Amino acid sequence: MNKKYLAIALVIIVAAASAAGYLVYNGTFSAKKLTLIVFAASSLTNVIANMTQAFETANNCKIVVNSASSSTLYTQITSGSPCDVFMSANNKWTIALDNSGLLYQNYYNNFTENSLCIILAAGNPKNISSLADLVKPGVKLIVADASVPVGEYTNDTVYNIAETWGNPSSPLYVASGAYLNYPAKFAANVVSYEDTDENIVGDVSLNIGTADAGIVFVSDWAYAKMTHEQVQFLPIPAVVNHIGIYGVCIPSESTQIALSQKFENYWLSSQGQALLTEFGFGT
């Protein structure tokens, strides 16, 4: 074949392959990488980062994570922001999308849970050892705004305390009266309301006197242990601790349905559940 025509033929082949979504590399053809846009609650950032590289390699894709509070992400989705998978720290937002007809096949899954704990400033300068100590005069608290899941769960926990340990009519009433009027005393000590639990962890960890303690997720405690961070935590007893249910779904406007289903199924699998447990999620 004439060299001129051979060159033209090669150009046509390469152009056609590129148009079909293929790239030439070292004499072989490989599928062009797909992009998966994941909207994830901020408390999931670290656990998602742990599996990202393996998932991308196995599925020849690129995961782009948009991390914020679940309520903010919900608003972005309903406002038309491109999203392939939504992972919420409160399943009420996945249910809301379903009720609005904005989910692929009107389907969502509850895939894990999270509970709350107390984070303490380094050295625990106020000698906090219980939930009762959080409402003592002079204690500075940082919590999340009630519009985001960790803030909503904090409110629920505070009122659980009021209805049990702080309620003289309850069989769980603490006779010392340490938990009487707990919601009002708790609110009086709050010096800042944050948008995410990550902000609370950061503010308390700075140890510059901004706060003596805060309420965050147990998953934050687990991650601090994994990374050997010098931050102290205290458990919140199950009898008053609010358990948050996480939801995952695929918005109907997703452009990567098959890939989104693979990503969602990972978190429902035994492998995904084991990873979540390692990072402090689950019961």
N, C-alpha and C positions, 0 to 999 in steps of 0.2 A: 504493500500500500504506500502511496506517496506520503512522504513525511509530513507534508502540509496538511493532508487530510487526516493523518493519524493524530496530529496535534489537536486538530479541531474536534475529532471524535473524543479524545481524552477530556477536553474542556467540557464537552456536553455531558459526559458521564459523571464528572465531578459535580457539575452544576445540578444535575438531576438528583444525585445522591444527597447533596446538601439540602435541596428543596424538600426531599422526603424525610429530612430529619436525621441524616447520617453524616458522620465526619470521617475523613481518612486520616489514619495515624499509623505510621510504621508499616504501611502496606496492607493494613487490615481495616475493616469497617466496624464501628461501634455505635450503638444507639445514642442519640443526643440526650443529655441529662434532662429529666423533668424537674420542675420546681414544685415543692409541696409547701403551702403556706399554712402554718399551724398557729392558731391563736390559743395561748396557754396562760392559765392563771400563774401569777408570779411564784407561788409556792411550788410549782412544778418545774421551774427553770433548771434546777440542778439535776433532777432525775432524767429529764429529757436529754440534757447535754451528754449524759453518760451513754445513751444508746444511739445517738445521732449518727456517729461515724459508721457503725456497723450496719445500720439500716440504710444509709445512703449507699454504701458499697454494695450491699445485697440487692438493692433495687435501682441502682444507677440513677440516683436522684440527688437533689439538693433540698434540704429542709431549711426553711426560713421561719424562725420563731418570732412572733409578736407577743411579748410578755407584758401583762398589765393586770389590774384587778379584773375579776370576772364581769362585774357590772360594766366596766369601761369597754371590755371586749365585746360584750353583748350589744352595747350601743353602736359600736363601730360596725358590727355585722348588719344590724338592722338599718344602718345608714348607707349600706351598699359597699363596704370595704371588702375586697377579695379575700376569701378565707376558704381553705379546704377542710380543715379539721378544727373544731372548737373543743377545748378542754377546760371545763369550769370547776372552780373550787366549791361551787354550790349548784346542785343539779336543778335548782329552780330556774336557772337561766337557760339550760338546755330544754327544760319543759316549756319555758316561755317561747322559745323558738319553734318548738313543735306545735304549740297552740296557735302560733301565728302562721303556720303553714310554710315555714322557712327551712324545713329539714328534708334532706334526701330520703325519700320513701317514708317520711314521717316517723323516723326511728332514731332513738338515742339509747345509750347504755350508761348505767351507773357502774363505774369501774374501780373506785377505791374510796377510802375514808381518811379523815384526819381529825385529830383532836387538839386540845390546847395545853399549853404549859406556861410557866412563868420564866422569863429571862431576867437575870440580875446583873446589875452593874458590877464590874470587876471588883473583887474584894468584899462585895456585899456590905457597903458602908452602913446601911440601915438595919443590918442583921435580920433580914426578912427570911422567915422559915415557914410561913404558912400564908394562906389567903387572908387571914385576919390581919396580918401585919401590913398588907397592902393599903388598908384604910386608916392606918394610924396617922395622926397629924404630922405634917412635914414630909411625908413620903411622896415623891414625884413619879407619876406613872405616865407612860406613853402607850397608847392603844390605837387600834385602827378605827376608822370612821365606820359607822353602822351601815353605810351604803355598800361596803365590800364584805365578802364572806367572813374573813377573820374578825372583823369588827362586829358583824351580826352575831357570830358565834360567841364572842366575848360578852355581848349584851345578854344573850340567852343564859350563859354561865352565871353571870352576876345575878340575874333574876332567879335562877335555880337555887343559888345560895340563899337568897332572900326567902324563898318559899320552903326551904328545908331547915338549914342550920339557923337561919335568922327568924324563923316563924314559931312563936310559942305554942301554936296549935299543932305543929308537926312532931311526929315521933322522933324525928332526927334533930330537933332543936338542941342547940348548944347552950347549956344552962348558964354559962358565963356571960351570955349576952354579947359576945364579941362580934356577932354577925347581925345584930339588930340594925335596921335602916341601912343595910349594906349598899344598895344601889346609890343612894344619895352620898354616902361617905366615899364610895369609890369614885364617883363622878367629880367630887370636890378635889380629889388628888390628881386628876388627869391634867397634864400640862400641855399635851399635844395629841391631836388625832391625825393619823397617817393614812395614806392611800393603799399601802401594801404592808404585809408582815416583814418584807425585806427592809423597808425603811425603819421599822421598829427595831429589828435586830441591829441595823447599822447605828441608829441613834444611841441605843443602850450600850452597845459594844465600844463606842467612842470613849466612854468613861471620862467625860469632861464635865460631869455634874448636871448634864441636861436632864437625866432621868435616873431613878434608882431601880426601876423595874418596868417590865412591860408584859403584855400577853401576846404570845405568838403560837405558831403551829408546832406540834411535836416533831414534824419533819425538819424544822429548823434546828431542833436539838440534835436529831440524828445526824444531820449534815455537819454540825459543829464538832461532833465526836469524830466523824470520818476525816475531817480536815484538821483535827487537833487544835481547834480554835480555843483560846483562853477565855471562854465565856461560861458562866454558870447558869444552870436552869433548875427549876423545881417542878415536880409533877402537880397536876390538878386532879384530885380524886374523881374517879369515874362517876360517883353518885351525883356530882354537880356538873361535870365536864360535858359540854355540848359536842356531839359527834357530827362532823360535817360530811355530807355525801357529795362526791365528785361525779360529774357527768361528762361524757364525751359524745360528740355527734358530728355529722357531716352536713354542712349547710347545702341547701338545694342548688345554690349558684356555684358550687365547686366545679372547677374545670378538670380535676384529677380524681374522679370518683374511684376508679380501681385502686390507685395508689393510696388514696385516703382510707379505703377499706382495709388495706394491708396495715396501715399505720394504726388504725383503731383496733384491729384484731390483735396486734402485738400487745397492747395494754390489757387486753382481755385474756391473753394466753398465760400459761403457767410461768413462762419466762418473764413476761412483763409484770405479772403479779409479784414474782420473787424480787424483781428489781425495786418495785414500789415498797415492798416490805423492808428491804435493805435500807431504803432512804427514809424510813420512819412512817410510811403510810400504812393504812389498813387497821384492823381492829387489834 
